Structures are given as structure tokens and as C-alpha cells.
């Protein structure tokens, strides 16, 4: 009985064939621009037959700022501003050479930050 458990656990410990993965993280102040950029990357992945997950919407960062309207009087008169940073994540497992070349030639709109990590 104990031998069967040892054999089963040793089978589970062996990792499957490790495939390289790309994690593409997009950030922008405008959600429509981020979604359009994600669509471009998804189309490239579809054309190059790469397996992908996403785009996954990540939590939106909200930076709030409160400013006095007046320089030193009227403490109760304040204005509030906020900046929202929209983020998306696309994970491509087993990227092909064709996909990588297409990503190099990709031109994203102004205001979109892209971060690519490999694992």
C-alpha cells in the first residue's frame, strides 16, 4: 500500500515538458487604447498559431489627489482629481518564431506601456 503511494507521488513530481511562456502586460490611462492594443496582439497570436490566455483585465490603479482651491484661506474649498491606470495581461505559451517577429514589428499607440517577461 505504501509502495503504491510512493509511486503515485513520484509520477506527480515530474514536471511536464516545460514550454517557454511570454507574459505581456499592457498599461495605459485610456481603457479603449489598451483594449485596441490587446486586440492587435491577439490577432498576431491567432495568425501565428500560438496558444494564449487572455487578455485578462487586472485591477485598475486609482491615484487620487486632493488640492486646496485657495492658497492659504478657505480650507473647506478643495478639488479632487484622480488618475486611473488600466492594465491587461496576455500570456502566450509556446510562442513561435513567427509570433516573436510579428511582436517586434508591432507599433502600439502612444500612451501604452508594454512589459514582456519570459518564463
C-alpha positions, 0 to 999 in steps of 0.5 A: 500500500505504501509502495503504491503511494510512493509511486503515485507521488513520484509520477506527480513530481515530474514536471511536464515538458516545460514550454517557454511562456511570454507574459505581456502586460499592457498599461495605459490611462485610456481603457479603449487604447489598451483594449485596441492594443490587446486586440492587435496582439491577439490577432498576431497570436491567432495568425501565428498559431500560438496558444494564449490566455487572455487578455485578462483585465487586472485591477485598475490603479486609482491615484487620487489627489486632493488640492486646496482651491485657495492658497492659504484661506478657505480650507473647506474649498478643495478639488479632487482629481484622480488618475486611473491606470488600466492594465491587461495581461496576455500570456502566450505559451509556446510562442513561435518564431513567427509570433516573436517577429510579428511582436517586434514589428508591432507599433502600439499607440502612444500612451501604452506601456508594454512589459514582456517577461519570459518564463 
